[in-house]
Amino acid sequence: MSGGEVMDLQEAAARETRGERLRNFWSDYRQSWVAVVSLLVIFVMLFVSFGAPLVSPQDPYDMAALDWMDAFLRPGTVGAGGYVHLLGTDNAGRDMLSAIFYGLRTSFVIGLSAGALALAIGICVGLSAAYFRGLTETILMRIVDLQLSMPAILLALVMVAVLGQGVGQIIAALVVAQYAYFARTTHGAATVERGKDYIEAARSTPLPTRRVLFRHLLPNVLPPLIVVATVQVASAIALEATLSFLGVGLPLTEPSLGSLISNGFKYIHSDRYWLSIYPGIFLMITVVAINLVGDQVRNVLDPRRSR
């Protein structure tokens, strides 16, 4: 048998092993109907948010398409455009359901982008500290510990004050506020794995350090990182909404659930309750669903927690 055939057999075996792991993971995950429903909710939210131009009855941020005579229409009222405003309209005549869909898209973009970047930075910091140890570990982890001692919202506020408003600035602020959670988790798991025989064997070969870190060490510390990543995406969405509600997040020209809640907050005690209540409900459902999925993923990856 040639070397190429051996490699093909090894790759096929690896694919089969990964497929079996995924099937086992899904079999364990679906044991909780709450987690399955939460995952379905997330898929629906992703569909209506990224497909907002297709499923929304109106582009709420196209000023030419707005009719000021439609301002403050109650939920279920037919507007000048001839369609039913299921969740009513705001003070500018924007369809609230459409505005919420566009705001959800912004929330997911920011949450997923910030989570991915924070995960990448946290992995590099945590792996480097655990692998090299000594002075490198001391400096990196003391910086991480110092950051973890401060509330994430405070760090995000400081970063937004320095960087300014905008989607890119918010993502950068959330990355700075959240990467330390990934770094601490990676360091803890990598420290345990580093002392095992397979890492020592890899270090004894002339393999480059990056290969040892990312091909041998990283795959074995991913399970806890997946759980943290799920929770931090929900946290990033909530943080962005908080900053926008406070008026220091996204500018008014950008769709955001936080700005929608803030815009309707002054009417919260009047009969125009829908301006703030409905965006808040969508935000709450999204964050709770992501957290419930994260809890079930944690239980599947670490069955001891569910006992």
N, C-alpha and C positions, 0 to 999 in steps of 0.2 A: 504494500500500500504506500502510495507516494505521500510526501509531506503535505501537499495541498489537500489531499483527501482526508488526512488526519485533521487538519485545521477545519475543514468543512464539517466533519463529524463533531468536533468540539463545539463549533458555533451552533450547530443544530441542537446539541445537548443543552447548551446554555439557554437557547431560546425556549426549549421545552421546559426547563426549570423555571424561567421567568414566567412563562404562561401558567404553570402550575401554582406558583406563588400568588399570582393575581387572582386565579380562581379561588384559592383558599382564602385570600383576603376578602374577596367579595362575599364568599359563603359566610364568613364570620361577621362581616359588616352588616349584612342584611338581617341578622338576628334581632336587631332593634328596629322596629317599625318607625319609631320617632326619627332615628337617624336617616332612614330611607326617605321619609317624607321631607326631612330637612334638605337632603341632597336634591330631591326633586324641586323643592322651592328655589334652591340656588340656581338650578338649571333654567327654571322659568324666569327668574330675575335676570340672569345673564342674557337670555333670549330677548326679552322685552327691552333691555337696556342697550345692547349692541345692535339690535334691530329696531331701535327707536324710530329712525326715519321711515321705516316700512309699516310699523304697527301703530304709530301715534297718529291721531286724527289731525294734528297741527304741528307745525314747527314753532314752538313757543318763543324762540329767540330770533325769529324773522319778523322784525317790526312792521314790515309792509303787509304781513298777513294778519296782523292783529286788528281787532275792531274795538275801539274804546267803549262803544255802547254795550259790549259784552262784559264789562267789568262787574265783578262781585255777583255773578250768576250763581244761583244755588245748585247743588248737585242734582243732576237729572234734568236740567233745563236745556231746551233747544236754543242754540245761539244763532247769530246772524249767518254763520257759515252753513247752517242747515243740519248740523249733527248735534248729537246729545253730549253735553259736557257731564260725563258720569260723576266726576268729582268736583264739579263747579269750575269757576274761573277766579283769577286773582284781581288785584286792583288795576292791572294793565290789560285785562281781557284775555290773558293766557289760559289755555286749557290746563287745568291742574294735573290731570292724568298724563298728558304729554310732557309737561314740565318735570314730573316725577320720573318718567322713563329716561329723559335726557339727563336728569340729575343722577340717576342710578348708574348710567354709563360712566359719568365722570368719577363717581365713587369707586366703581370697579377698576377703572383704569389706574386711578391713584393708588388704591389698595393693593392691587396685584403688582404694579410697577415698584412701589415702595417695598413691598414684601420681598420681591425677587432680588432687588438690589441690596437690601439689608441682609438677606440670607447669604448672598455671595460674599459680601464684606465680612459678615460675622464668621462664615466658614473659614475664610483666609486667616482672620485674626486668631480664632480658636485653635485651628490646626497648627499654626505657626507657634503659638504659645505652648501647646502640649508637646510638640515634636522637638523643638529646639531647647526648651526649658531654660534654666539659668536666668541670666539677666533679661533675655528677651521675654520670657514668660512673666517675670516680675513686672516689667514696664507695661506690657500689653494688658495684663489682667488687672493691674492697679487702675489703669485708665478706664477699663470696663467697669470695675467696681465703683469708681467715682461716678461714672455716668448712671449706673443703676441706682445709686443713692438719691438721684434727683427724679422727680415725677416726669413722665414722658411729655405731658402737656406743657410743662414749664420749658423743657428743652425745645419743643416744637414752637412755642411762642417766641422764644429768643431767636431761633433760626429764621422764622418768618419776618421778625423785626429787622434782621440783618439782610436777608435775601430779597424781601419784598413779596408782593402777591403774584400769583400765577400758578399754573399746573406744575411746571417744572420746579418752581421754588418750593411748592408744598411737598412734592415728592422728595426733594433733597432734604427738607426739614424732617420729614417722617423717617427717612433712612438714618439720619443722624440720631434721632430719638429712639430707634428700634434695633439697630444692628447689635447693640450690646447684649440683648437677650439671646440672639443666635450665637454670639461669640462665647457667652458663658455656657450655654448648653453644649456647643461643640467642644469646648475645652474640657468639660467634665467627662463627656463620653470618650473623647480621644485620649485623655489621660489614662483611662482604664484600658483601652485597646492597645496603647503604645507598649505596654509591658508584656504583651502576649508574644508567643513564639513566632507567629507568622510575620509580625512586624520586624522582629529581630532578624529573621531569616531574610527578609527583603532588604534590610539595611546592610546586611553582610555581603550583598551582591553589588556589582557596579551599576546599580540603577540610579538615575538622577533623582534628586530629592522630590521634585514635583510629582514624579511617577509614584513614589512611595506614598506621598501624601494623598493624591487624588485617585489613584487606582487601587490602593491597598487599604489605606486608613479611612478615607472618606466614606466608602460604601457601608462600612460597619458602624458609622455614627449617624447615618441618615434617618433611621426610624424616629428618634426623639425630635430631630429637626423638622420632620414633616408635621408633627403635632404642633410644635411651636410656630411654624410657618402659617398653619391654618388659623391659629389664634391671633397671630400678629396681623394677618390680612384684615380680620374683623376689627382689630384695634385701630389699624390705619384708617379704615373707613369711618369709624366713630370719631377719631381724632380730627380728620379732615372736616367732618360735619361740625364738630365743636369749634374749630377755628373759623369756619365760614359763618357759623351762627354768631360768633363774637365780632365778626366784621373784619378779621385780619387774615382770612383765608383766601378764597378765590374772589376775583373781582365780580361785580354785579353782572357783567356781560357773559360770564361763564355759568352754565347750569350746575347747580349744587343742591343737594337735599338740605344742607345746613343753611344756605342762604334762603331757601324757600321757607324753612321753619322760622328763620329770623324775620323774614318779610311779613309773615302772618302772625307773629307773636303779639303785635300790638292789638290784634283783633281777637285774641284768645278768649277774652271775657265778653265778647259781643256775640251776635248771632251768626257771625262769619267764621265759625269755628274751623271750617274745612281748610282754610288757608294754611294753618299750622299743624292741625291734627293728622291729616292724611300723609303728608311727607314724613312726619314723625313715625307713623305706623309702618310705612314702608322701610324706613331706616331700622326700626326696631326688629322687624321680621327678618331683614337681611342679616343683621349682626347676630341675632339669636340663632338663626339657621346655620350660619357658618360655625358658631361656637359649638352647637350640638353635633355637627359633623366632626369637628375637631375632637370632641370628647369620645365619640365612638371610634375614631381612628386611633386615639390613644389606648382605648380598651382592647382593640384588636391587636395592636402592635405590642402591647404589654398586658397580657391577660391577667396578671396578678392584681392589677388595679381594679378589675371588675369583680373580684371575689369578695 
